[in-house]
Each structure stands twice: as C-alpha cells, then as structure tokens.
C-alpha cells in the first residue's frame, strides 16, 4: 500500500498535473503561457517544465521569435511518452470476444485487435495484457470493460460466470504495477456517448441496451456525473419489478409483440427516477422503427413535457471504446479538486 503523500508532495503533484493539462490543451506553449493558463508562478512553471523535459514527457520545439531580449523556449507535450491498453470483453451465445486498443496519451490508437474464445477467464485476460505490455513496455494504465456489475474492481454480477468474484483489478495492478480500472460495459458506452455530444452544460443522460440472449442493462449520467450507486448496481434495469419472473422477462423481450411495452416500462422507470434529457437505445433487439412505438407507450405513463429525446445508438462499440479510453486516460491524471478549490 502506497504511503499517503504529505501536503507539500500533494501540491507538487497537483501543480505538475496542472502544467500537463495546460500543455495538452494548448498543444504548444512557452513558460509564460503555461503560467498564465495555470495561475502558477513563472518560476514554478519553469521548474516543472524542466523536470518534465528531462523525463522525456515534453518535447522542446524551436525558440519563439522575440522582438527583443532572449527568445522563449517552446514546449509541446509528448503524447507518446506512455500508452494505455483498453480491452472490451463481450459475452456471446457460443463464443466470447476481446477487442483491444493500445492508445497514446491523446487517445489515438497505436494498435487495435480482436480475438474470440469459447472461454474467457482471468488467465485469458492476463495473457493478452502480458503480450501487450511486453510489446509496449510504456503502458501505464489498463482499462477493462465487462458485461456486469463491478464493485471495488470485482465483478459481482455478470454474463460471464468465470469472471464473477475474480479480483481482476487487483491481480493486474499487482502483477504489472500499472493503473487499472474495471468498468461496466454500459457505463463506458454511456460515457463515450456523453463525451461526444460536447454539451454546453451538464446533462442527465441514459443509455439502455437490449441484446439478443441477454438481460438488458443501462448506463446513467446524472448532472454530468456517472451514477453507479452505493454498490455499483445502478443501471441493472433487468431487476425492475415487472411483475413476472426473469425467465418470462427474457421471453417477452424476444417476442416482437411484447417487446415495445416492456422496453417502454423500462424507459418510463428511468424517466421517472432520473428525468434525463436523452435516452439512447441500442442492442440487437432494437430497430429504428421501434422508437416511436416505445415513445407512445411511455406517454401512457409520463407527461409529454417530461419525455426525453429518444434516440438510437447506431455505433455502440465505437462509443464503448471511446468511453473506456477516456476513463482510462483520466485514471492517470492526479486529482485537481484541491487545486480548483484553492484557485
């Protein structure tokens, strides 16, 4: 267990993170520009820039021309200083799949791949990570997306029994000494979808998926924050009190005559509880023509003024990977909350 940093160490880490984020945003900048962007002193920025430059985390560009005096050094953040590896695990009827992306610190793919396996357990995942880290030793964080509820890095409910109750996050962190996140598939998909919208203000959004052969799930964003719940069970919409058994729920989901009322019951519950601006539906059981019947069914329970926009998520895998990459990159950033309060 790592020691808790003292206040001086914490402030230094926060200041270093402020400089990193400023340069990533600016693309290139001088010491004075970084100081202005961060609110830190020029001397502090100069010291941090020198440290990052010596470590290879920054690149020094040509000197900036000056109307007089010594020309200023220009820096750019080295997005290839380190990498992340993200793995999406999907449950299939006969075979499971692992889709992976190795990306740089700008989220740009360095390598992408896809594998199928009849059995996916911790050993299969570890072998893939071993191979990726062996090929890319500068991987500093690993993100794993799974079809299930995750609490403290452990899947406690999921579609792949071999992964349930396995301390996946701890196993990989202890073996490789990297940051690790294990995230629910719908949370990652929802986060990717949300980030791509580039909202001007924080919104509440839900993404619900209905996949052939499996129970539905949802990812929830409440006022710009992922809502996971007390035990990370939020979004497990198949456990809503429909009034019949889970076996009957699965049967009705796969019957076109009963799919619309059941999907509408689910959407109405989300609307009543979280009042989202948008509900995006996805999954192999959802067709474009289903949106209007589901909306009309919802209006039997929800006043029209409170109905969110219903939309179809046409490329959920892209949103899923984008969300997982974004989350994994964020896991590398030292918290700036105390700095933001101070400034």
N, C-alpha and C positions, 0 to 999 in steps of 0.2 A: 504494500500500500504506500503510495507516494505521500511525503510529508506535506502538510498544509503550508503554503507559502506565506511569509510574513507580509506586512503591508507594503514595505519597500519593494520586495520582489514582485508582488501582485501589481503594483503601479507600473513597474518597469515592463512587465509583460503586457499590460493594457496599452501602455504608450507604444510599444513595439507593434502591437496589433493595429492601433490607430494609423501608424505610418504605413503598414502593409496595405490596409484597406484604402487609404488615400491614394497610394500609387496605383493600386489595381483599378480604381475608379478613374484616375486621371490619365492612365496609360503611360504617361511620361511626365516628369516634373523636376524642378530644382529644389534645393533645400528650403529656399524661401517660400516656394509654392506649397510644399508639404507642410511647413509651419503654419501657413495661412489656413490650409484646409483642415488641419487637426486642432489648431488652437494651442499647440505646444510651442515652446521657445525654439528659436533657430538653433541654439546650441544643443538642446536636447535632440532635435531632429537630426542635426549633423552627426551626433554620436551614434544614434540608432542607424542612420543610413550607412555609416562606415562599418558597423557591425554586420548588417545585412549584406553589404557588398563583399566583405571578407568571407562570409559564409557561402557566397555564390547565389544568394537569394535575390540579389539585384544585379542588373546589368548597367554598366556605365556607357552612355552614348556620347556623341560629340559635344564639345563645350558649346554652351549657348552664347551667341554673339552679344557683346555688351557695347553700349555707347561710350563707355569709359570705365576704367578700372579692370579688375581681374574677371575674366569670363566665368560664368557659373557652370558647375558640373550638372549634367542632366542624367537622371536615373530612370530606369524602367524596371518594373517588376518582372522577374524571371518565372513565367508561368510553367516552365518545365523543370523548375527546381525540385519538385516532387510530384508524385502521382497518387491517384486513388483508384481502387478497384471496386466496382459495383456488380453485384450478382442478383439477378431476379430468378427466383425459384417458382415454377408453376406446376400445379398438380394437373395431371391429365387422366383420362379414363383408363388407358392402358400403359402409357409411359409418362414420366415427368420430364421437365426440361429445365436447363440452366442457361440463361442468357447473361453474358457478362460484357462489361465495358471497362477498359482501363482508360482513365482520362487525366489530363493535366489540371493545373490549378485554376484554369479558366473554364473547366468543364468540357474541354474539347477532346473528343475521342482519340486515343493513341492506338488502341486495338479493340476490336469487337469480336465476339464469338458466340456460338450456340451449341449446346450439347443436349442429347436426350439420354435418359436412363430409366430402366424399369423400376429401379430402387434409388431413392435419394435419402441418404442419412448423413450424419456429421462427417463420416470418413470421406464420402464423395465430395462434399463441400470443401473439406480441408485439403484434399488432393489438388483441387482446382486452384485454391488460394496459394498452396505451396508452389505450384507451377508458375502462377502469375508473379509472385514475389521473387522467385528465382530468376525470372526473365526481366522483371522491373524492380530491382532492389530498392529504388527510391519511393516505393509505395508506402504512404504514411497512414492511410485510413482505408478501411474496408466497410462497405455498406451492403447489407443483405436484405432483400425484400422477400417476405414469406407470406403464404396464404394462411394466415391465422392470427390469433390474438397474442401479443407479446407483452410480457411484464418483466422488467428488470433483465432484459436480454434473453429471456427464456420463453419459448412458445408454450403456452398453456392450453391452447385450443387451436386445432388446425386440420387442414385437409390431408397432410402427410404424417401419418402416425409415427413414423420413425424419427421425426424431429420434435415431437411433443415431449416436453420436460427435459430437453437437452440444453445445457448451459452453453449454447453456441457462441454467444458474445464473449464470455469469459475464456473459453477454450482457445479462440483465435487470438485474443488480446495477449494471453499469457504465452502462447507459442511464438508469436511474431513481434510483440511489443508495439503494436500499431493501435490507433483508434479504431473502434468497431461499433457499428450500430446495426441492430437487427430490427427491422421495421415492418409493420403490417402492410400488405400489398395495397390496400385501399387508401391508407394514409399517404403512401408515396404517390399513388396515382392522383389523388386529390390535390396534393401539394404541388405536383408538376402542373396540373391543370390551372390551379390558382395562380401560380407564379407567371404563367404565360399570358394571363389576362391583363397584367400590369394595371390593376385597379388604382385609381387616384386616391382612394381611401379604403380603410379596412372593411372587408365584407364578410358575411357569413355564407358559406357555400357547402353543398353536399354532393358527393359522387356515389351513386349506388350501382352495383353490378349484379347482373343476373346471368350466370353462366350455366350452360347445359351440364347436368350431372352433379351440380353442387348447390349448396345453400347460398343465398345472397349475402352481400356484405356492403358496408358503406364507409366512406372516409368523410370526416366532418371538420370543417373550418369555421370557428366561431369568432367573429370580430378580428379576423386576421391571424388567429392562433389555432393550431391543430388541437382539436378536442379529443383526448384519448380516454379520459375518465379516470376514476380512482384506481382501478385495477387494470387499466388499458383495455377495457371491454367495450367501450363506446364504439358504435358502428356495427355491432353484431346484430343486425336487423332481423336475422332469421329467428331470433329469440323473442320477437314481439308476440304479445298474446293474441294470436289469430283465432283462437277458439277451437283448434283442431291439432292433431298430432304433427310432429315434424315430418313423418312419412307422408301424411296427407298434404302437407305444405309442398313438399317436393313434387308430388304428383300433380298438384294444381298449377305449379309453376311451369310444368312441361305440357300442360294442356292449353291450347290457344283459347279455348272458351272461358277458362278461369284465370288466365294469366293477368289480364287487364285489371280485374277487381283486386287481385292480390298485390300486384305492383302498386296500384293506387292506394291501397291500405297502407303500404309501406311508406310511400311518398307523403301521404297525408300525416302520418305519425311524425315524420321528420319536420314537416312544415309547422305542425302544432307545437313541437318541442323547441325547435331552434330558429324558426322563421327565416329561412335562408333567402338570399337574393336569387340564387340559381340552384337547381338540382339537375345534375348531369347524369343521364342513364347510360349504361354500357353493358356489354356482355353479349354472348351469342344468342341469348333468348330474346333480346330487344331488337326490334326492327324500326326503321324510320316511321312507318305508318302507325306504330304503337303510341307515339307521343300524344296525339290528340285524344284518342280514347281514354288514355290514362288521366290526362288533364280533366276531361269531362267527368270522369268517375271521381276524381279528387274534389271537384266542385260540389259534389253532393254533401261533402263534409266541411270544406274550407271555403270561407267567403272569398269571392274573386279578388278583392283588393289585397288579400294576403297571399295569393298564389304566386309562387316564384316563377321565374322563367324555366321552362323545361327544355332541355337540350340533349342531343345525342352526342356522346363522346365517341367520335369515329376512329380515333387512333390512340386507344388507351395505353398500348405498350410504349408509345413514344412519351406520353405524359408520365407513365410509371417510371421509366428510366431517368427521365429529366428530373423528376421529383426526388428519386433516390440519389442521383448525383449531387443535386443541390443540398440535400440533407447531409450527405457525407462530407462535402466541402465545408459546410457550416460546422461540422463536428471538429474541424481543425482550427477554427477561429476561437481565440481566447475571449472570454466574455467581456463585453464593453459596457455592461449595465452600470457599473460603478462609475466609470468614466463619464457616461452620459449624464448621470445624476450630478456629478461634480461640475460639469461644464455649464 
